Amino acid sequence: MEETEQDELRNEEIQPIEIRMTGPETLRQYPLSIDFLHRGCIIRIGCKHIAFESPNDAIKEIQEYIADPIGMKKKWEDVLK
C-alpha cells in the first residue's frame, strides 16, 4: 500500500517554532510611564512597576530598554521573579 502525500505529512513530526518580536514591536506592546515621587520614581512597563531611588537611574534603565527592549525585558523578568 502506497502512502499518499497527506499520509506522509500526518506522519511527520511537528516542530515547534519560536516567534520573536522585534524591538519596535516590543516597545509598542508594553506602555511605559514614569511617576515622579518626592524621593525617586516608579517606572511602569506593561503590568510591571519598578521603583527607583534616583530618577537618573530610572532614565538610564529606560534608555537601555529603548535601545534593547528584548534584552532588558529578559533582565527585568529575572529581577522581578
Secondary structure, 3 states (H helix, E strand, C coil): CCCCHHHHHHHCCCCCCCCCCCHHHHHHHCCEEEEECCCCEEEEECCEEEEECCHHHHHHHHHHHHHCHHHHHHHHHHHCC
